[in-house]
Amino acid sequence: MKLTTAAVQMPSEVLGLSANLQLADDYLRRARDAGAELVVLPELFNTGYSAWPDFGPHGESPDGPTLSYLRGRARRWKMHIAAGYVEREGRHLYNSMAFCSPDGDLHVYRKRNLVFWERFRFHPGREPLVVQTPWGRVGFAVCADMIYRKVWKDYRDRIDLAVISSAWPEFADRDSGRCHWLLGRVGPMCDGIPARVAEDLGIPVVFANQCGETNTRIPLLHTTIRDRFAGRSSICDGRHGEPLKAGLEPDLLVASVTIHPKRGMKSWHSTSPSARAAESSASARS
């Protein structure tokens, strides 16, 4: 079956929640008008991604402003929305991705492979997440998760489509364009990894990355790069054709992908305790 998907590549103002939600709303509206049934927003799209701010006051429960907004849009516009945000559970913060469905359900995936400064701000997730939808099973990854074999081993033969939300940096000076001496080859990697995953697993992959300026802090090297996000969002249709790709600038990708539901092993659904609580809360309010 065919599914119309969209990947949003947008810049996010650091801690500019209102402005970021307004910008995202424009992209979501355009995706809806293009017939998208699944839309993916970048990692931490609502708060921006940066080493410097205190994310504590912006950590959200299922009743938070970002999740309330996303769930409302998903219900009203009859589409599934995946988006990165800061999740709070008790005193812990997580770099998480919400998956909101038109029927009001909320599922939460927590980034499992934290990098650089993230280890000082967030707790890592421990489990994969597989969600059953009307068109198949969806698996999730956030940014650096996608480079780890174990992440995709957990999903092999258990999902029909993968969603990746990211704030992958370019590791290049945003003024001169000069690549970092050590990490300069890492930035462009995001251009090829989603396509390799799609080819390897034989499933579509929707990858949404941030774009625009940032500062990348690397604690172990005691250095900061006046960086930019790598952009290069993509929609890869498994083994059914060439990926649709964005450049470095803001963009909205919309493309149909081919879903082969009920492939491989029996569907299963693994979540963190917070995700289960979120689902219960969502069901209670539906």
C-alpha positions as CSV (number, residue, x, y, z in Angstrom):
1,M,0.0,0.0,0.0
2,K,1.0,3.6,-0.5
3,L,1.4,6.1,2.3
4,T,1.9,9.9,1.9
5,T,4.7,11.0,4.3
6,A,6.3,14.4,5.0
7,A,9.6,15.4,6.6
8,V,9.9,18.9,8.0
9,Q,13.3,20.5,7.9
10,M,13.2,23.7,10.0
11,P,15.3,25.9,12.1
12,S,14.3,26.3,15.8
13,E,14.9,29.3,18.0
14,V,16.6,28.2,21.3
15,L,13.9,28.2,24.0
16,G,11.6,30.1,21.6
17,L,8.6,27.8,22.2
18,S,5.9,30.1,20.8
19,A,7.8,31.0,17.7
20,N,8.8,27.4,17.1
21,L,5.3,26.1,17.4
22,Q,4.0,28.7,15.1
23,L,6.6,27.8,12.5
24,A,5.9,24.1,12.9
25,D,2.2,24.8,12.5
26,D,2.8,26.3,9.1
27,Y,4.7,23.3,7.9
28,L,2.1,20.9,9.3
29,R,-0.6,22.9,7.5
30,R,1.3,22.6,4.3
31,A,1.8,18.9,4.8
32,R,-1.9,18.4,5.5
33,D,-2.8,20.3,2.3
34,A,-0.4,18.0,0.4
35,G,-2.2,15.0,1.7
36,A,0.4,13.8,4.2
37,E,-0.8,11.0,6.6
38,L,2.4,10.9,8.5
39,V,4.5,14.0,9.3
40,V,7.9,14.0,11.1
41,L,9.4,17.1,12.8
42,P,13.1,17.4,14.0
43,E,14.6,16.5,17.4
44,L,13.8,19.1,20.1
45,F,11.9,21.1,17.4
46,N,10.0,23.1,20.1
47,T,12.9,24.2,22.3
48,G,15.8,24.2,19.8
49,Y,18.9,22.0,20.2
50,S,21.8,23.6,22.1
51,A,24.3,22.9,24.8
52,W,23.8,26.1,26.7
53,P,20.2,26.5,27.9
54,D,18.5,25.0,31.0
55,F,15.9,22.7,29.6
56,G,14.5,21.9,33.0
57,P,11.6,24.4,33.0
58,H,10.7,23.2,29.5
59,G,10.4,19.5,30.2
60,E,6.9,18.3,29.5
61,S,4.5,15.7,30.7
62,P,1.7,14.4,28.4
63,D,-0.4,17.5,29.4
64,G,2.4,20.0,28.4
65,P,1.8,22.7,25.8
66,T,3.8,21.0,23.0
67,L,2.1,17.7,23.3
68,S,-1.3,19.2,23.7
69,Y,-0.7,21.1,20.5
70,L,0.6,18.1,18.6
71,R,-2.2,15.9,19.7
72,G,-4.8,18.5,18.9
73,R,-3.4,18.9,15.4
74,A,-3.2,15.1,14.8
75,R,-6.9,14.7,15.8
76,R,-8.1,17.7,13.9
77,W,-6.2,17.1,10.7
78,K,-6.4,13.3,10.8
79,M,-2.7,12.6,10.5
80,H,0.0,11.0,12.6
81,I,2.7,13.3,13.9
82,A,6.2,12.4,15.2
83,A,8.2,15.2,16.9
84,G,11.1,15.6,19.3
85,Y,10.7,17.4,22.6
86,V,12.1,17.4,26.2
87,E,10.2,15.0,28.3
88,R,10.0,15.2,32.1
89,E,9.3,12.3,34.4
90,G,9.8,13.1,38.0
91,R,13.2,14.9,38.4
92,H,14.6,13.3,35.2
93,L,14.6,14.8,31.7
94,Y,14.7,12.8,28.5
95,N,15.4,13.7,24.9
96,S,12.2,12.1,23.5
97,M,10.0,11.8,20.5
98,A,6.2,11.9,20.7
99,F,4.1,10.0,18.2
100,C,0.6,11.4,18.1
101,S,-2.3,9.6,16.3
102,P,-5.6,10.9,15.0
103,D,-7.5,8.9,17.6
104,G,-5.8,10.7,20.4
105,D,-3.2,8.1,21.4
106,L,0.3,9.3,22.5
107,H,3.4,7.1,22.3
108,V,6.8,8.2,23.6
109,Y,10.3,7.1,22.5
110,R,13.3,8.1,24.5
111,K,16.7,8.6,22.8
112,R,18.9,5.7,23.8
113,N,22.3,6.9,22.6
114,L,23.2,10.3,24.1
115,V,26.3,12.2,22.8
116,F,28.5,15.0,23.9
117,W,26.7,17.4,26.3
118,E,23.4,15.4,26.2
119,R,24.9,13.0,28.8
120,F,24.9,15.9,31.3
121,R,21.3,17.0,30.7
122,F,19.3,13.9,29.8
123,H,18.8,10.3,31.0
124,P,19.1,7.7,28.2
125,G,16.1,5.7,27.1
126,R,16.4,1.9,27.5
127,E,13.9,0.4,25.1
128,P,12.8,0.4,21.4
129,L,9.3,1.4,20.6
130,V,7.1,-0.2,18.0
131,V,3.6,1.2,17.4
132,Q,0.9,-0.5,15.4
133,T,-0.9,1.9,13.0
134,P,-3.6,1.3,10.3
135,W,-0.9,1.0,7.7
136,G,1.7,-1.0,9.5
137,R,4.2,-1.0,12.4
138,V,6.4,2.0,13.0
139,G,9.8,2.0,14.8
140,F,11.6,5.1,16.1
141,A,15.1,6.6,16.5
142,V,16.5,10.0,17.5
143,C,19.6,11.4,15.8
144,A,22.7,9.4,16.9
145,D,20.5,6.3,17.6
146,M,20.6,5.7,13.8
147,I,24.3,4.9,13.7
148,Y,24.1,2.0,16.1
149,R,23.6,-1.5,14.8
150,K,21.8,-2.6,17.9
151,V,19.0,-0.1,17.3
152,W,18.2,-1.5,13.9
153,K,18.8,-5.1,15.1
154,D,16.0,-4.5,17.7
155,Y,13.7,-3.5,14.8
156,R,14.6,-5.9,12.1
157,D,11.5,-7.8,10.8
158,R,9.4,-6.1,13.5
159,I,8.6,-2.8,11.7
160,D,7.2,-1.7,8.4
161,L,8.4,1.9,8.5
162,A,11.1,3.8,10.5
163,V,10.9,7.4,11.7
164,I,14.1,9.3,12.6
165,S,13.9,12.8,14.3
166,S,17.2,14.6,14.4
167,A,19.3,17.7,15.1
168,W,22.4,16.4,13.4
169,P,25.2,19.0,13.1
170,E,27.4,19.8,10.1
171,F,30.6,20.0,12.2
172,A,31.7,22.9,10.0
173,D,32.2,26.6,10.7
174,R,29.0,28.3,9.6
175,D,30.8,31.3,8.2
176,S,33.8,29.8,6.4
177,G,32.3,26.4,5.8
178,R,35.6,24.8,6.9
179,C,35.1,21.3,8.4
180,H,36.2,20.5,11.9
181,W,39.6,18.7,11.8
182,L,38.3,15.7,13.6
183,L,34.5,15.6,13.1
184,G,34.2,17.1,9.7
185,R,33.3,13.9,8.0
186,V,30.6,13.1,10.5
187,G,28.1,15.9,9.4
188,P,27.5,14.6,5.8
189,M,26.9,11.1,7.1
190,C,23.3,11.9,7.8
191,D,22.9,12.2,4.0
192,G,23.4,8.4,3.6
193,I,22.5,6.6,6.7
194,P,18.7,6.7,6.4
195,A,19.0,5.3,2.8
196,R,21.2,2.5,4.0
197,V,18.8,1.6,6.8
198,A,15.9,1.6,4.3
199,E,17.9,-0.6,1.9
200,D,19.1,-3.0,4.7
201,L,15.7,-3.5,6.4
202,G,13.7,-3.2,3.2
203,I,11.3,-0.5,4.6
204,P,10.7,3.2,4.1
205,V,12.5,5.6,6.4
206,V,11.4,9.2,7.0
207,F,14.3,11.4,8.4
208,A,13.6,15.0,9.6
209,N,16.6,17.1,10.6
210,Q,17.0,20.6,11.9
211,C,18.7,23.3,9.8
212,G,20.2,26.7,10.6
213,E,22.9,27.9,13.0
214,T,24.0,26.3,16.2
215,N,27.1,26.0,18.5
216,T,28.4,22.4,19.0
217,R,30.0,22.0,22.4
218,I,32.4,18.9,22.7
219,P,33.3,18.7,26.4
220,L,36.1,16.1,26.1
221,L,37.9,18.2,23.6
222,H,37.1,21.5,25.4
223,T,36.1,23.1,22.2
224,T,33.0,24.8,20.7
225,I,32.3,24.9,17.0
226,R,30.3,27.8,15.6
227,D,28.4,25.2,13.7
228,R,25.3,24.7,11.6
229,F,22.8,21.8,11.4
230,A,23.4,19.5,8.5
231,G,19.9,19.5,7.1
232,R,19.7,16.8,4.4
233,S,16.4,15.5,5.5
234,S,15.1,12.6,3.4
235,I,12.3,10.2,2.6
236,C,13.5,6.8,1.5
237,D,11.1,4.3,0.0
238,G,13.0,1.2,1.0
239,R,14.0,-0.7,-2.1
240,H,11.4,1.0,-4.4
241,G,13.3,4.0,-5.7
242,E,15.7,6.8,-5.0
243,P,15.3,8.9,-1.8
244,L,13.8,12.4,-1.9
245,K,16.4,14.7,-0.2
246,A,16.6,18.2,1.1
247,G,19.6,20.5,1.1
248,L,20.8,22.7,3.9
249,E,17.9,25.2,3.9
250,P,14.4,25.0,5.4
251,D,12.3,22.6,3.4
252,L,9.2,20.4,3.4
253,L,9.6,17.0,1.8
254,V,6.4,15.2,0.8
255,A,6.5,11.8,-0.9
256,S,4.5,8.5,-1.1
257,V,6.2,5.4,0.2
258,T,5.4,1.7,-0.2
259,I,4.3,-0.2,2.9
260,H,4.3,-3.9,3.2
261,P,2.4,-4.6,6.4
262,K,2.5,-7.8,8.5
263,R,6.0,-8.6,7.4
264,G,8.2,-10.9,9.4
265,M,7.7,-11.6,13.1
266,K,4.5,-10.9,14.9
267,S,3.9,-7.2,15.8
268,W,5.0,-6.2,19.3
269,H,5.0,-3.0,21.2
270,S,7.7,-2.1,23.7
271,T,7.7,1.2,25.6
272,S,9.2,2.9,28.6
273,P,7.1,3.2,31.8
274,S,6.6,6.9,30.9
275,A,5.3,6.0,27.5
276,R,2.8,3.6,29.0
277,A,1.7,6.3,31.4
278,A,1.3,8.7,28.5
279,E,-0.8,6.3,26.6
280,S,-3.1,5.7,29.6
281,S,-3.4,9.5,30.1
282,A,-4.2,9.9,26.4
283,S,-6.9,7.2,26.5
284,A,-8.5,8.8,29.5
285,R,-8.9,12.1,27.8
286,S,-10.1,10.7,24.4
